Amino acid sequence: MDRRELTLKLISPTVFVIAMFVLWELACRALKVPLAILPAPSDVFAALWQYRKPIADNSYVTLWTTLAGFFMATVFGMALGIVIGWHRAIYAGIYPVLIGFNSVPKVAVVPV
């Protein structure tokens, strides 16, 4: 890849994103869109800055619970996999249930 291609690969997306933010800002201002419907990017960034402390605190809690859930799922999944791999009878009993769970859309399980 030569220098020109590399420059285009890096600059094109950056220019596009900046242009989209500028158009979004101009459209919100020109059309006088209410904040509750579609806030301008400047309003979004101002709110992010204003509420940075609670956002950071809540993000930490969310990250912690997500990592704890992944850890528990990994431990439980590996233990179940080992048990299923060792015992033919357990495999025969649990495998149809696992196949049934696999057919359920993941989005339907998220609230659970």
Secondary structure, 3 states (H helix, E strand, C coil): CCHHHHHHHHHHHHHHHHHHHHHHHHHHHHHCCCCCCCCCHHHHHHHHHHCHHHHHHHHHHHHHHHHHHHHHHHHHHHHHHHHHHHCHHHHHHHHHHHHHHHHCCHHHHCCC
